[in-house]
Amino acid sequence: MELHAIILTLDEEQHIARCIESIRAHCTSILVIDSGSRDRTLEIARDMGAETVVHPFTTHAAQVNAAIDMLADRPGWRLRIDADEYLEPGSGERMLAAIAHAPADCAGLTVRRHICFLGRKIRWGGIEPNPQLRVWRGGLGRSEQRWMDEHIVVNGKVAATTVDMTDENLNSVTWWTTKHNGYASREAVQVLLAEAGQAVTGEDSARLAFVPSVKRAIKTHVYNRLPLALRSMAYVFLRYVLLLGFLDGREGFYFHFLQGFWYRTLVDAKITDVKQAMRHNGLSLDAAIQQRLGISVAATALPGQTRGGA
């Protein structure tokens, strides 16, 4: 059974060899879709036998779907893995076994995703278990069209596996905060457009794997309805105290407060900033997003996005 991997990259020379090495013995082909690396990412990938293509970046969802379309004529299954992720030893064999024994009505498989921060695997605070649908039959799965937190959705049943995939980024905390600043802008756009009734098609929580669908439901129907600023404090208390995040040690303290409090507070601050620009400067939503977040909603409109509303 064929398995074709998709890796999104941008300046990933520090991680790409580790990622490819963990999967190449188990994949028929590896496609690296790059959005303009200025380092040796593509050279390293090609030297390790991967196919490479440069494709302009708009969103992660659009980039994943572009890669899926490039593989449309290849039979078999697909694997989605980030450049700073890798399969743990033995997981490649378990992945192929799960594919070989998947029933005909199984369209996707989840992996057990782990997060390492500052060299420590984060276990508590609701981070694990973290099953994600990363393997699916060709032609039966695509990425949701979302600005942030996109997932692969499939037409068919989803089965769990014991495949372990670890996210361990080796860049500095300064790099991490810069990246999450950009993520916060995109998440703020997503929230603002949703509040304005400017829906995005292709977003279907009912077709997600079980755990991601539950987490999204809680975020949509509970977290997003709490007052701005207060909700990030409530969230970090839940994670660090009630869900025992403090057991992750010093590195876990940094992770839970940066990712659970600083990041979520930053999203809320950006939402407030855009709304104030609309109210005080008489700007439209799109104009305020452009001015305060530097994102052109029209220029990077997601396929199928419904424009209109406030």
Rosetta silent file (secondary structure, phi, psi, omega in degrees, C-alpha in Angstrom):
SEQUENCE: MELHAIILTLDEEQHIARCIESIRAHCTSILVIDSGSRDRTLEIARDMGAETVVHPFTTHAAQVNAAIDMLADRPGWRLRIDADEYLEPGSGERMLAAIAHAPADCAGLTVRRHICFLGRKIRWGGIEPNPQLRVWRGGLGRSEQRWMDEHIVVNGKVAATTVDMTDENLNSVTWWTTKHNGYASREAVQVLLAEAGQAVTGEDSARLAFVPSVKRAIKTHVYNRLPLALRSMAYVFLRYVLLLGFLDGREGFYFHFLQGFWYRTLVDAKITDVKQAMRHNGLSLDAAIQQRLGISVAATALPGQTRGGA
SCORE:     score description
SCORE:     0.000 S_00000001
   1 L     0.000  130.393 -177.622    0.000    0.000    0.000 S_00000001
   2 L   -79.207  145.384  175.827    1.417    3.383   -1.011 S_00000001
   3 E  -135.567  122.092 -177.200    1.882    6.200    1.504 S_00000001
   4 E  -115.969  124.210 -175.326    2.713    9.730    0.352 S_00000001
   5 E   -95.371  147.723  176.485    3.888   12.320    2.884 S_00000001
   6 E  -121.632  126.109  177.409    3.270   16.076    2.841 S_00000001
   7 E  -127.874  123.479  173.957    5.621   18.470    4.677 S_00000001
   8 E   -89.129  136.538 -177.633    5.112   22.243    4.768 S_00000001
   9 E  -137.783  152.917  166.076    8.332   24.236    5.144 S_00000001
  10 L  -159.336  109.100  179.254    9.759   27.711    5.574 S_00000001
  11 L    52.673   59.949 -175.538   13.380   28.025    6.690 S_00000001
  12 L  -116.084   32.184 -177.243   13.448   24.596    8.317 S_00000001
  13 L   -63.282  -22.139 -179.993   17.067   23.529    7.738 S_00000001
  14 L   -75.617  -23.303 -172.909   17.397   22.787   11.468 S_00000001
  15 L  -116.499  -25.050 -165.165   14.518   20.266   11.436 S_00000001
  16 H   -62.543  -37.980 -179.340   13.889   18.930    7.937 S_00000001
  17 H   -65.029  -42.015  178.763   16.510   16.143    7.960 S_00000001
  18 H   -61.271  -42.358  179.888   15.216   14.778   11.295 S_00000001
  19 H   -63.483  -52.357 -177.359   11.640   14.793    9.994 S_00000001
  20 H   -62.803  -41.485 -179.138   12.428   13.087    6.678 S_00000001
  21 H   -59.663  -33.110 -177.010   14.706   10.519    8.315 S_00000001
  22 H   -75.981  -14.548 -174.653   11.876    9.446   10.620 S_00000001
  23 H  -124.316  -16.560 -166.985    9.466    8.701    7.745 S_00000001
  24 L   -67.734  -26.820  178.194   11.338    7.979    4.518 S_00000001
  25 L   -71.563  -13.762 -174.374   11.687    4.230    5.054 S_00000001
  26 L  -112.430   -3.495 -174.982    7.904    4.010    5.331 S_00000001
  27 L  -113.199  140.181  174.545    6.771    6.391    2.561 S_00000001
  28 L   -69.002  -40.110  177.071    6.461    5.834   -1.177 S_00000001
  29 E  -149.786  158.017  177.272    7.134    9.533   -1.737 S_00000001
  30 E  -129.696  121.435  179.056    7.704   12.687    0.287 S_00000001
  31 E  -107.805  118.784  174.586    6.502   16.055   -1.022 S_00000001
  32 E   -99.942  116.212  178.609    8.004   19.176    0.559 S_00000001
  33 E  -106.779  111.729 -169.534    5.885   22.224   -0.271 S_00000001
  34 E  -106.580  145.975 -178.623    7.920   25.313    0.578 S_00000001
  35 L  -110.721   29.990  173.168    6.771   28.917    0.877 S_00000001
  36 L   112.348   41.702 -178.932   10.055   30.669    0.136 S_00000001
  37 L   -62.058  142.737  177.821   12.872   29.367    2.338 S_00000001
  38 L  -108.304    5.660  179.293   16.068   31.391    2.358 S_00000001
  39 L  -112.530 -153.844 -174.035   18.191   28.688    3.960 S_00000001
  40 L   -95.012   18.500 -176.902   19.194   25.143    2.925 S_00000001
  41 H   -52.927  -53.723 -175.102   15.786   23.532    3.567 S_00000001
  42 H   -68.988  -36.424  177.839   15.108   22.531   -0.041 S_00000001
  43 H   -62.012  -44.791  179.109   18.689   21.444   -0.703 S_00000001
  44 H   -64.094  -44.455 -179.010   18.626   19.128    2.310 S_00000001
  45 H   -61.157  -44.817  179.979   15.205   17.754    1.393 S_00000001
  46 H   -64.909  -40.449  179.586   16.256   16.997   -2.182 S_00000001
  47 H   -62.235  -25.841 -179.417   19.478   15.345   -1.019 S_00000001
  48 L   -94.947    8.283  172.625   17.363   13.027    1.152 S_00000001
  49 L    94.705    6.178  179.714   15.162   12.004   -1.769 S_00000001
  50 L   -83.090  150.700  169.179   12.146   14.257   -1.245 S_00000001
  51 E   -81.749  143.795 -179.367   10.308   16.032   -4.026 S_00000001
  52 E  -129.627  144.799  175.972   10.242   19.803   -3.565 S_00000001
  53 E  -146.800  142.714  176.409    8.004   22.550   -4.862 S_00000001
  54 E  -101.198  126.930 -176.602    7.755   26.250   -4.020 S_00000001
  55 L  -136.059  129.917 -178.907    4.198   27.507   -3.582 S_00000001
  56 L   -58.049  137.652 -176.472    3.104   31.010   -2.435 S_00000001
  57 L   -92.272  133.707  167.725    1.766   30.978    1.118 S_00000001
  58 L  -119.300  -58.215  174.065   -1.635   32.366    2.126 S_00000001
  59 L  -140.458  162.578  176.583   -2.728   30.080    4.978 S_00000001
  60 H   -60.712  -39.211 -179.282   -1.640   26.694    6.286 S_00000001
  61 H   -61.039  -47.019 -179.682   -4.976   25.255    5.166 S_00000001
  62 H   -64.183  -36.144  179.945   -4.541   26.474    1.602 S_00000001
  63 H   -67.418  -43.090  178.113   -0.961   25.188    1.525 S_00000001
  64 H   -62.364  -44.679 -178.773   -1.987   21.717    2.695 S_00000001
  65 H   -67.273  -31.858  174.941   -4.787   21.532    0.143 S_00000001
  66 H   -62.898  -42.713  178.254   -2.436   22.643   -2.618 S_00000001
  67 H   -65.353  -40.940  177.791   -0.165   19.721   -1.739 S_00000001
  68 H   -58.647  -42.478  179.111   -3.135   17.342   -1.623 S_00000001
  69 H   -64.698  -35.558  178.816   -4.093   18.437   -5.143 S_00000001
  70 H   -65.674  -24.030 -179.085   -0.525   17.846   -6.346 S_00000001
  71 L  -100.700   10.737 -170.812   -0.811   14.230   -5.182 S_00000001
  72 L   -58.584  -31.242 -175.788   -4.288   13.663   -6.597 S_00000001
  73 L   -90.902    5.090 -178.555   -3.203   11.106   -9.205 S_00000001
  74 L  -100.002  128.885 -179.497   -1.234    8.945   -6.758 S_00000001
  75 L   -73.220  167.952  173.977   -3.010    5.935   -5.219 S_00000001
  76 L    98.757 -152.085 -171.775   -2.856    5.016   -1.580 S_00000001
  77 E  -109.649  166.435  178.836   -2.749    7.038    1.631 S_00000001
  78 E  -121.806  146.221  174.308   -1.491   10.465    2.714 S_00000001
  79 E  -125.220  127.206  176.492    0.569   11.498    5.745 S_00000001
  80 E  -107.312  121.062 -179.725    0.649   15.098    6.990 S_00000001
  81 L  -143.211  139.111  178.003    3.643   15.983    9.161 S_00000001
  82 L   -81.535  157.884 -177.552    5.274   19.306   10.032 S_00000001
  83 L   -63.321  -30.215  179.965    8.974   19.876    9.493 S_00000001
  84 L   -92.880   14.276  174.816    9.590   20.229   13.237 S_00000001
  85 E  -109.846  162.199  176.683    7.762   16.970   13.948 S_00000001
  86 E  -155.925  155.451  174.857    9.037   13.404   13.698 S_00000001
  87 E   -83.068  136.118  176.030    7.817    9.850   14.195 S_00000001
  88 L   -70.018  153.698  179.480    9.092    8.098   17.298 S_00000001
  89 L   -52.577  134.489 -179.629   11.075    4.855   16.750 S_00000001
  90 L    88.752  -15.831 -176.638    8.769    1.976   15.846 S_00000001
  91 H   -74.596  -29.567  177.504    5.893    4.261   14.890 S_00000001
  92 H   -62.647  -43.820  177.716    6.533    3.991   11.170 S_00000001
  93 H   -64.398  -41.056  178.610    6.039    0.243   11.282 S_00000001
  94 H   -66.367  -33.356  178.179    2.895    0.630   13.392 S_00000001
  95 H   -65.929  -46.187  179.379    1.563    3.200   10.927 S_00000001
  96 H   -64.806  -36.293  177.717    1.997    0.860    7.954 S_00000001
  97 H   -65.777  -40.442  179.021    0.400   -1.982    9.904 S_00000001
  98 H   -64.542  -39.262  177.505   -2.598    0.220   10.750 S_00000001
  99 H   -64.465  -45.039 -177.035   -2.981    1.152    7.091 S_00000001
 100 H   -63.804  -31.154 -176.794   -2.738   -2.462    5.973 S_00000001
 101 L  -102.004    6.458  179.835   -5.431   -3.556    8.445 S_00000001
 102 L   -68.119  130.800  177.943   -7.747   -0.574    8.043 S_00000001
 103 L   -65.796  162.882 -174.204  -11.275   -1.695    7.091 S_00000001
 104 L   -61.385  -28.860 -177.932  -12.708   -0.514    3.791 S_00000001
 105 L   -90.517    6.194  177.820  -14.924    2.098    5.452 S_00000001
 106 E   -88.804  118.825 -177.461  -12.000    3.665    7.352 S_00000001
 107 E   -99.651  -21.572 -176.582  -11.019    6.958    5.729 S_00000001
 108 E  -150.076  159.224  179.649   -8.539    8.288    8.288 S_00000001
 109 E  -129.131  139.659  175.923   -6.220    7.375   11.130 S_00000001
 110 E   -95.387  150.241  172.536   -5.216    9.393   14.172 S_00000001
 111 E  -113.105  162.186  176.517   -1.714    9.549   15.624 S_00000001
 112 E   -93.427  106.156 -175.622   -0.731   10.337   19.213 S_00000001
 113 E   -93.060  133.229  179.987    0.870   13.775   19.013 S_00000001
 114 E  -118.191  153.657  179.454    3.271   14.900   21.733 S_00000001
 115 E  -120.891  129.177  171.593    4.770   18.334   22.417 S_00000001
 116 E  -108.912  134.125  177.759    8.303   19.028   23.649 S_00000001
 117 E  -133.863  125.576 -176.342    9.138   22.494   24.970 S_00000001
 118 L    52.991   37.572  175.354   12.642   23.479   26.073 S_00000001
 119 L    84.085    0.674 -178.396   13.579   19.820   25.832 S_00000001
 120 E  -114.684  134.385  176.212   10.776   18.512   28.060 S_00000001
 121 E   -76.228  124.815 -177.410    7.780   16.477   26.903 S_00000001
 122 E   -86.250  119.407 -174.013    4.620   18.217   28.135 S_00000001
 123 L  -110.031  -26.082 -169.019    2.252   15.652   29.656 S_00000001
 124 L  -111.755 -173.470  178.901   -0.185   17.604   31.840 S_00000001
 125 L    75.458   19.464 -179.239   -2.501   20.580   31.638 S_00000001
 126 L    81.942    6.108 -179.259   -4.871   18.868   29.197 S_00000001
 127 L   -71.985  -39.612  176.420   -2.141   18.627   26.544 S_00000001
 128 L  -118.565  146.958    3.414   -2.341   14.836   26.407 S_00000001
 129 L   -73.862  150.080 -177.529   -4.008   12.784   25.108 S_00000001
 130 L  -135.622   66.100  178.654   -3.743   14.665   21.817 S_00000001
 131 E   -71.471  133.216  177.662   -4.885   12.392   18.955 S_00000001
 132 E  -130.608  140.120  178.536   -4.777   14.101   15.568 S_00000001
 133 E   -77.611  105.907 -178.188   -5.954   12.864   12.191 S_00000001
 134 E  -121.727   -7.053 -179.165   -2.737   12.889   10.174 S_00000001
 135 E  -127.895  130.424 -178.481   -3.149    9.825    7.911 S_00000001
 136 E  -152.399  159.678  178.019   -5.977    9.421    5.406 S_00000001
 137 E   -70.722  136.984  176.529   -6.959    7.709    2.181 S_00000001
 138 L   -56.964  134.065  179.741   -6.188    9.689   -0.937 S_00000001
 139 L    88.743   -7.352 -176.906   -9.260   11.458   -2.259 S_00000001
 140 L  -114.769    2.188 -177.825  -11.140   11.254    1.054 S_00000001
 141 E  -141.289  144.248  173.769   -9.521   14.036    3.077 S_00000001
 142 E  -146.326  164.220  176.415   -8.852   17.779    2.879 S_00000001
 143 E   -82.370  141.542  170.487   -7.941   20.550    5.264 S_00000001
 144 L   -60.181  148.489  176.804  -10.654   22.783    6.665 S_00000001
 145 L   -90.229   88.403 -179.897  -10.487   26.315    5.318 S_00000001
 146 L  -130.642  155.367  176.587   -9.650   28.173    8.515 S_00000001
 147 L   -72.524  -32.614 -179.828   -7.274   30.975    9.409 S_00000001
 148 L  -147.592  161.309  173.581   -5.959   28.995   12.385 S_00000001
 149 L    58.598   40.682  179.764   -6.331   25.606   14.061 S_00000001
 150 L   -79.625  149.506  178.009   -7.167   23.814   10.830 S_00000001
 151 L  -132.429  158.707  171.484   -7.575   20.042   10.794 S_00000001
 152 E   -76.840  132.222  173.707   -7.888   17.367    8.149 S_00000001
 153 E  -117.306  145.533 -175.203  -11.494   16.230    7.718 S_00000001
 154 E  -127.582  157.498  173.348  -12.409   13.019    5.916 S_00000001
 155 L   -95.744   90.229 -178.650  -15.401   11.407    4.283 S_00000001
 156 L   146.535 -174.542 -176.925  -15.635    8.210    6.289 S_00000001
 157 E   -79.702  156.491  179.622  -14.783    6.652    9.617 S_00000001
 158 E  -120.522  134.334  179.002  -11.686    7.458   11.667 S_00000001
 159 E  -118.278  150.018  178.885   -9.668    4.892   13.637 S_00000001
 160 E   -88.198  150.777  175.807   -7.082    5.415   16.363 S_00000001
 161 E  -129.642  173.686  174.985   -3.503    4.115   16.172 S_00000001
 162 E  -103.696   23.962  176.686   -0.533    3.837   18.523 S_00000001
 163 E   -74.179  127.836 -179.363    1.655    5.902   16.192 S_00000001
 164 E  -105.759  121.141  177.967    3.606    8.505   18.194 S_00000001
 165 E  -118.628  127.203 -176.365    4.431   11.829   16.511 S_00000001
 166 E  -112.906  132.631  173.753    6.459   14.416   18.451 S_00000001
 167 E   -98.113  109.905  179.936    6.570   18.168   17.895 S_00000001
 168 E  -136.132   95.190 -179.794    9.981   19.371   19.093 S_00000001
 169 L   -85.425  130.338 -175.000   11.042   22.743   17.741 S_00000001
 170 L   -96.420    2.057  177.920   14.718   23.502   18.325 S_00000001
 171 L   -73.648  173.107 -176.264   14.523   27.247   17.694 S_00000001
 172 L   -76.390  164.910  174.960   14.789   29.820   20.470 S_00000001
 173 H   -63.937  -32.232  175.535   11.980   31.054   22.701 S_00000001
 174 H   -60.402  -44.020  176.289   12.357   34.413   20.921 S_00000001
 175 H   -61.871  -43.246 -177.959   11.565   32.661   17.632 S_00000001
 176 H   -60.445  -45.102 -178.583    8.647   30.846   19.293 S_00000001
 177 H   -68.928  -34.983  176.828    7.071   34.065   20.589 S_00000001
 178 H   -64.123  -43.222  178.571    7.504   35.769   17.197 S_00000001
 179 H   -62.450  -44.037 -177.820    5.760   32.858   15.492 S_00000001
 180 H   -72.976  -22.751  171.189    2.920   32.891   18.006 S_00000001
 181 H   -62.853  -42.272  176.163    2.519   36.634   17.599 S_00000001
 182 H   -66.643  -40.423  176.614    1.694   35.924   13.962 S_00000001
 183 H   -60.651  -40.046 -179.275   -0.602   33.084   14.958 S_00000001
 184 H   -62.142  -38.457  177.336   -2.415   35.425   17.357 S_00000001
 185 H   -62.595  -43.683 -178.990   -3.121   37.862   14.528 S_00000001
 186 H   -68.648  -38.114  178.156   -4.606   35.095   12.399 S_00000001
 187 H   -67.652  -37.013  176.536   -6.691   33.733   15.246 S_00000001
 188 H   -61.320  -41.544  176.897   -7.963   37.252   15.969 S_00000001
 189 H   -59.835  -44.640 -179.129   -9.020   37.529   12.315 S_00000001
 190 H   -60.188  -44.880 -179.843  -10.843   34.225   12.575 S_00000001
 191 H   -65.502  -44.492 -177.729  -12.734   35.313   15.704 S_00000001
 192 H   -64.001  -42.782  179.192  -13.593   38.750   14.290 S_00000001
 193 H   -66.616  -38.769  178.036  -14.911   37.357   11.011 S_00000001
 194 H   -63.914  -42.288  178.532  -16.975   34.742   12.852 S_00000001
 195 H   -63.559  -30.453 -179.426  -18.490   37.425   15.093 S_00000001
 196 L   -85.555    1.370  179.567  -19.350   39.446   11.998 S_00000001
 197 L    77.942   17.287  179.700  -21.140   36.492   10.421 S_00000001
 198 L   -96.170   83.464 -170.616  -18.537   36.110    7.698 S_00000001
 199 L   -72.764  161.603  174.462  -18.421   32.340    7.767 S_00000001
 200 E  -116.768  120.504  178.265  -15.830   30.068    6.248 S_00000001
 201 L   -75.879  162.156 -177.132  -17.105   27.050    4.377 S_00000001
 202 L    88.411   -1.692  178.409  -15.267   23.774    4.682 S_00000001
 203 L   -98.674  110.046 -172.489  -15.313   24.062    8.476 S_00000001
 204 L  -140.020   92.633 -177.105  -17.186   21.034    9.739 S_00000001
 205 H   -62.583  -26.231 -178.586  -16.596   19.986   13.339 S_00000001
 206 H   -65.693  -20.262 -178.134  -18.868   16.972   12.894 S_00000001
 207 H  -100.466    1.605  177.106  -16.268   15.427   10.575 S_00000001
 208 L   -75.678  162.491  168.741  -13.291   15.962   12.889 S_00000001
 209 L   -62.349  160.686 -168.022  -11.735   13.217   14.957 S_00000001
 210 H   -60.157  -53.261 -175.062  -13.431   12.951   18.366 S_00000001
 211 H   -63.459  -46.810  175.893  -10.971   14.763   20.658 S_00000001
 212 H   -59.516  -34.992 -179.908  -10.398   17.775   18.343 S_00000001
 213 H   -67.755  -37.949  177.890  -14.166   18.099   17.861 S_00000001
 214 H   -66.986  -44.714  179.959  -14.728   18.162   21.641 S_00000001
 215 H   -61.771  -40.145 -179.991  -11.966   20.721   22.184 S_00000001
 216 H   -68.698  -37.601  178.794  -13.374   22.951   19.447 S_00000001
 217 H   -62.947  -41.486  178.226  -16.890   22.704   20.862 S_00000001
 218 H   -64.868  -41.801 -179.882  -15.638   23.792   24.290 S_00000001
 219 H   -64.840  -41.655 -176.817  -13.698   26.667   22.768 S_00000001
 220 H   -73.206  -45.158 -170.386  -16.651   27.817   20.643 S_00000001
 221 H   -97.015  -12.656  178.848  -19.489   27.412   23.117 S_00000001
 222 L  -119.332  -65.334 -174.021  -17.721   28.089   26.420 S_00000001
 223 H   -57.919  -49.918 -175.219  -14.368   29.867   26.107 S_00000001
 224 H   -68.045  -12.348  179.215  -15.354   32.323   23.351 S_00000001
 225 H   -95.118   -4.872  176.266  -18.443   33.379   25.307 S_00000001
 226 L   -81.147  157.508  179.443  -16.453   34.436   28.371 S_00000001
 227 L   -61.258  144.986  176.017  -15.366   38.101   28.737 S_00000001
 228 L   -56.331  148.469  179.978  -12.152   39.115   26.990 S_00000001
 229 L    75.529  -52.711  179.641   -9.040   38.973   29.211 S_00000001
 230 H   -60.216  -36.588 -174.265  -10.902   37.125   31.985 S_00000001
 231 H   -67.670  -33.270  178.114  -11.115   34.006   29.847 S_00000001
 232 H   -69.625  -34.392  176.199   -7.338   33.657   29.448 S_00000001
 233 H   -66.859  -41.917  178.455   -6.913   33.846   33.241 S_00000001
 234 H   -64.474  -38.171 -177.320   -9.597   31.200   33.709 S_00000001
 235 H   -66.883  -45.583 -178.393   -7.988   29.023   31.058 S_00000001
 236 H   -69.135  -31.595  174.934   -4.486   29.060   32.534 S_00000001
 237 H   -64.500  -43.122  177.269   -5.930   28.326   35.999 S_00000001
 238 H   -58.944  -48.968 -175.979   -7.742   25.337   34.525 S_00000001
 239 H   -68.598  -49.530 -169.464   -4.609   24.089   32.785 S_00000001
 240 H   -81.490  -31.606 -176.818   -1.970   24.777   35.386 S_00000001
 241 H  -102.936  -62.568 -173.618   -3.895   24.032   38.575 S_00000001
 242 H   -68.142  -35.862  179.816   -6.967   21.894   37.939 S_00000001
 243 L   -99.237   15.417  168.029   -5.409   19.838   35.126 S_00000001
 244 L    66.072   31.170  177.500   -2.089   19.545   36.977 S_00000001
 245 H   -58.755  -24.893 -179.613    0.098   21.478   34.554 S_00000001
 246 H   -63.575  -17.933  178.292    2.456   22.226   37.453 S_00000001
 247 H   -72.565  -10.466  178.498    3.612   18.600   37.261 S_00000001
 248 H   -83.344    6.282  173.816    5.432   19.454   34.020 S_00000001
 249 H    74.293 -164.475 -176.047    8.131   21.245   36.009 S_00000001
 250 H   -61.707  -44.591  179.811    9.892   24.500   35.203 S_00000001
 251 H   -62.788  -37.313  177.464    9.710   24.005   31.432 S_00000001
 252 H   -66.080  -36.789  175.594    6.017   23.224   31.773 S_00000001
 253 H   -56.934  -48.730  179.255    5.489   26.436   33.746 S_00000001
 254 H   -61.302  -44.434 -177.006    6.947   28.432   30.855 S_00000001
 255 H   -65.333  -50.792 -176.294    4.926   26.507   28.279 S_00000001
 256 H   -63.534  -36.730 -179.748    1.549   26.648   30.025 S_00000001
 257 H   -78.600  -35.618  177.252    1.850   30.351   30.810 S_00000001
 258 H   -71.790  -48.819 -175.040    3.200   31.334   27.395 S_00000001
 259 H   -83.976  -29.527 -176.754    0.864   29.166   25.326 S_00000001
 260 H   -95.165  -24.406 -178.416   -2.096   29.110   27.717 S_00000001
 261 H  -117.491  -57.321 -177.683   -2.065   32.668   29.084 S_00000001
 262 H   -59.155  -49.703 -177.332    0.257   35.006   27.139 S_00000001
 263 H   -63.243  -47.318 -177.580   -0.867   33.770   23.717 S_00000001
 264 H   -66.565  -35.119  175.869   -4.593   33.718   24.531 S_00000001
 265 H   -67.974  -37.562  178.420   -4.357   37.186   26.115 S_00000001
 266 H   -62.831  -41.579  176.539   -2.527   38.450   23.027 S_00000001
 267 H   -58.142  -47.045 -178.711   -5.365   37.195   20.802 S_00000001
 268 H   -64.973  -38.488  178.324   -7.899   39.077   22.943 S_00000001
 269 H   -63.690  -39.188  179.097   -5.786   42.240   22.930 S_00000001
 270 H   -68.659  -37.259  176.065   -5.615   42.151   19.128 S_00000001
 271 H   -61.664  -45.305  178.828   -9.389   41.660   18.903 S_00000001
 272 H   -62.046  -42.023 -179.478   -9.884   44.690   21.166 S_00000001
 273 H   -59.607  -45.308  179.919   -7.406   46.740   19.127 S_00000001
 274 H   -65.641  -43.525 -179.190   -9.275   46.055   15.869 S_00000001
 275 H   -64.749  -36.542  177.356  -12.670   46.826   17.398 S_00000001
 276 H   -67.261  -37.638  177.412  -11.399   50.128   18.808 S_00000001
 277 H   -63.967  -37.830  177.003  -10.034   51.081   15.388 S_00000001
 278 H   -66.100  -43.508 -174.667  -13.459   50.397   13.898 S_00000001
 279 H   -74.363  -44.427 -173.484  -15.248   52.382   16.596 S_00000001
 280 H   -86.409  -29.395 -175.883  -12.916   55.375   16.927 S_00000001
 281 H  -106.952    0.175  177.935  -11.692   55.695   13.349 S_00000001
 282 L    66.413   30.335 -177.085  -14.865   54.697   11.506 S_00000001
 283 L   -89.415  151.767  170.120  -13.111   51.842    9.702 S_00000001
 284 L   -71.629  166.858  179.495  -14.738   48.791    8.199 S_00000001
 285 H   -59.357  -48.677 -179.132  -13.773   45.433    9.655 S_00000001
 286 H   -60.176  -42.185 -178.858  -11.488   44.596    6.732 S_00000001
 287 H   -66.811  -38.592  179.700   -9.826   48.029    6.878 S_00000001
 288 H   -68.343  -39.224  176.595   -9.297   47.795   10.642 S_00000001
 289 H   -62.864  -42.256  178.667   -7.763   44.323   10.318 S_00000001
 290 H   -62.960  -44.737 -176.061   -5.440   45.647    7.619 S_00000001
 291 H   -70.144  -44.507 -171.070   -4.437   48.686    9.675 S_00000001
 292 H   -92.645  -27.819 -177.051   -3.985   47.031   13.084 S_00000001
 293 H  -112.680  -11.679  179.616   -2.920   43.480   12.171 S_00000001
 294 L    71.024   24.357  179.981   -1.315   43.988    8.775 S_00000001
 295 L  -116.313  125.918  175.399   -3.474   41.299    7.179 S_00000001
 296 L   -90.507  105.239 -178.136   -5.404   41.903    3.984 S_00000001
 297 L   -62.203  -41.665 -178.543   -8.511   39.765    4.366 S_00000001
 298 L   -65.924  -40.382 -176.391   -9.525   40.271    0.738 S_00000001
 299 L   -70.801  -27.740 -178.401   -6.064   39.420   -0.608 S_00000001
 300 L  -116.915   29.031 -179.363   -5.848   36.210    1.418 S_00000001
 301 L   -57.831  133.435 -179.919   -9.529   35.225    1.382 S_00000001
 302 L   -73.175  142.700  176.709   -9.908   31.523    1.948 S_00000001
 303 L   -54.437  130.615  178.394  -11.528   29.511   -0.839 S_00000001
 304 L    86.042    1.811 -178.557  -15.230   29.304   -0.131 S_00000001
 305 E   -73.116  132.723  178.352  -15.192   32.162    2.355 S_00000001
 306 L   -87.945  116.304  179.141  -18.463   34.077    2.487 S_00000001
 307 L   -92.084  150.357 -177.943  -17.841   37.831    2.520 S_00000001
 308 L   137.970 -172.955 -178.780  -20.347   40.225    3.943 S_00000001
 309 L    85.902 -155.333 -175.342  -21.631   41.191    7.328 S_00000001
 310 L   -65.016    0.000    0.000  -20.164   44.010    9.414 S_00000001
